Amino acid sequence: MTSWRRRFAFIVVLLAGIAVLLGTPGPARAAEPKVRVELLSEVASIVPGETFWLALRQEIAPGWHTYWMNPGDSGEPPRIEWSLPKGFTAGDFVWPPPERIAVGPAMTYGYSNGVVLPVAVTAPRDLVPGTRLALRGQASWIVCEKICIPEEAPLALTLPVGAGPAQLDAASAPLIAAARRSVPAPSPWPASFTATSDTVTLTVAARGLAADRVAEVWFYPARWGAIEQAAPQRVSISPDAVTLAVARGPLPEAVSAPIDGVLVVAERLDASVSRQAFTVRAEPRALDGGANALSILRALVLALAGGVVLNLMPCVLPVLSMKAFGLVQHASERPAALRLHGITYTAGVLASFAVVAGVLLALRAGGEQLGWGFQLQSPVFVTLLALVLFAVALSLSGVIVIGSRWSGAGQALASRAGYAGSFFTGALATVAATPCTAPFMGVAVGYAVTQPWLTALLVFEALGLGLALPFLLLTLAPAWRRLLPAPGPWMTRVQQLLAFPLYASVAWLVWVVSQQAGSPGVAAALAGLVLIAFAAWLHGLVRDSARLKRRVTSVIALALVVAAVALGAIASPGSAARTAGSAATKSDGWEPFSPARLAQLRAAGTPVFVNITAAWCLTCLVNERVALRTPAVEDVFARKGVVMLKADWTRRDPVITQVLGTFGRNGVPLYLLYPAGGATREPAVLPQILSERILIDATKEVL
Amino acid sequence: MIELALTRRTFLAGTSLAVIAQRLVSGTSAWAAPGAKVGTTAPVFTIDATTGKHVSLADYKGQLVVLEWTNHDCPYVRKHYDSGNMQALQKEATGQGVVWLTLISSSPGTQGFVTAGQADELTTTRKASPTAVLLDPTGAVGKMYGATNTPHMYVVDKAGLLVYAGAIDDRPTTRRSDVQGAQNYVREALQAVSAGQPVKTPVTRAYGCTVKYS
């Protein structure tokens, strides 16, 4: 073998040996820690008795990660065992929002690259300025890539005790401040969840999130077990809430307690994505409990039932009676004609509901905070409604027979004007129904306005269909008409009698105007009523006169009506008495509601009853009369120290509308009973129809 | 002309439509939670033991079975083996007639993957006493049970029902000293089932290293 050959062989062997050595992983190589840690201090000196921030800073090797407070399906959060000088106390870490790290079928939550975990530390009062103190601790953590390595390191920091105000540490303070800024803030929105055997549905009543701007939403549970952490979270965003549906976790008892966690919402901005993190405590809620848990089907059924009940409301019943009497009179007429009447009436109701819903949704889309009955927040509308109902009442009293056709009584139902009349009656019934809230309705409407417009419209139309249904069925099913009583003179009496609920409604509406627009508004409304009465008299006077005379008088009567309406319109929205409402509420034990006052009372642990009401809400007024202002209830409230707050929604009030929205509602009344104790305790939502018993039992239950 | 007649048939059709609509609206998750559910029948598997024999869970019907997912290099596993905690539990259980199956789901080339010979050697050197060590390099059995960690522990009762799934104890750390005084969920489950009582803590969060699936 030549020497160069020998040399070559030697080099090959050498290189191979080096390669083998380099390529062999093993304990021979010194273990380089995957995480470098450092103890940071926000302050350059300690002030006796003050709380300051320290932080554990982790710099993590690329590809590796450490863990969040809930590490997820694997891993472990870092910890510090402190050896602080006597009298010092350290809190827990506050945690910046984590990242999701999926590992096979498992999901873990943690940090890569690096993280700063702040800890609040309180110094004792008896420190001597000028001395230097060593703050020590032992940090331990687990760091994982594919494999996991437990690591630990001693921490130490020496700080002087200062006499004056603390000086910030120029290098560390900004790091800690940034970390604390990124720590999730308490969510301003209430949250709740429902659980089925396989799904947990979380609803956060976050308003104003635009679905097309939201890049991502993820809920990080604070504890393991309630939800499958690796499962996809199906997110839906409406203007009023974010809903996440996720597979239920393996821990059965986890869904009977509130689910805490962090909701991270990534919002697309023009050129970047902004991540907001909120702490969320979702309260468990029975599946059929509230509006947000409603399926569309349930909402539709509730709306339909609410619509049917609306027929019995004092403002609607008289209007309908005219229709019903027409039916009794003509029960024997051609079924086809009757059916057509039923259908046009229904069309009238549905069209009016579509208009109401359309306006409501359009205004809401424009950012207005409105709800059912919103039109009644306008004194102009209330005045107009009073005028219309007054005219109808006069007609029922027999003072006038408006057109003598659309009311149907005594006229050929089959005439074309009769069909228009049926349609108009439908519209009138809808208008007359707006001040009334029937049972079931509140929940359905509250649900509707949180939904996309098509769903919302469907719910409103279901409500309308419910309103139209009794009459529609009577006209459609000939057999049922046999149940109607025989026509006779009794009908005139009943009709006249039914005028009185309408007069009462008018009186009440005028009172509502007095609340909204003060005495000028009332004056205008009353003058309008006089004009309507005069026009009605004129109309009746010339009914049987010559055609020309009739025409002229009709024009005059019409002019009077227009004048009346104009008066109503002038009745200055919001001129006088703007403050009358809130000033008046301070009396009789009720304090005016404001979120600040509520928060203040809650913080003090005081039990609070919140009554969200409006002057134009009949149900509300009845509840106050029969339940809220009874000696028994007042006595219980007084003994338990319940502070009574009244939120008056008579006029438009975005703050109150928002409160309603957070409880899935969109109309009044809403009654909330906040228990004594911690500010985090959720209120009991009482039924919309109250009784003494309900109030007293509820009070005893939560206090 | 529309004639509204609520017959039984239209009513039924209506309700079934309603049911379908509800299904559509509420929607069911396409994502199935992986793994075995406590309170249901434990999934039956058949795989190779280190002895080369096929072992099936069905072979042990009528006996209590413990399943232990392991990875000998995982620091959490080492905590329980280096302290002798796992071996003590194995001895105690098998001494009472409990079947103890140790499963290794690390895929080839990942941490914890061993050949049959290496696995038996580990059993000898660590003085472990499982009934059998089962090799699951494809991860099929691990995924069937939803094992996410090493150690990850399961208890199957004599009727084949899964009665416990989760951690070995309540101290999710790698510190050996934490073994002392920890609440051992597996021991509790075995004692409860032997006494004919329900398991008090049937589900816990397993802690450890992730299972090294491929």
Interface residues (C-beta under 8 A of the other chain):
Chain A: D73 S74 G75 E76 V103 G104 P105 A106 T108 S140 I142 C144 K146 I147 C148 I149 P150 D198 T199 W224 G225 E228 A230 A231 P232 R234 A245 V246 A247 R248 G249 P250 L251 P252 S295 I296 L297 A336 R339 I343 L473 L476 A477
Chain B: M1 I2 E3 L4 A5 A18 A21 Q22 V25 S26 G27 T28 S29 W31 A32 A33 P34 G35 K37 V38 D73 C74 P75 Y76 T110 Q111 G139 K143 G146 T148 N149 A165 P172 T173 T174 R175 V203 T204 R205 A206 Y207 G208 C209 T210 V211 K212 Y213
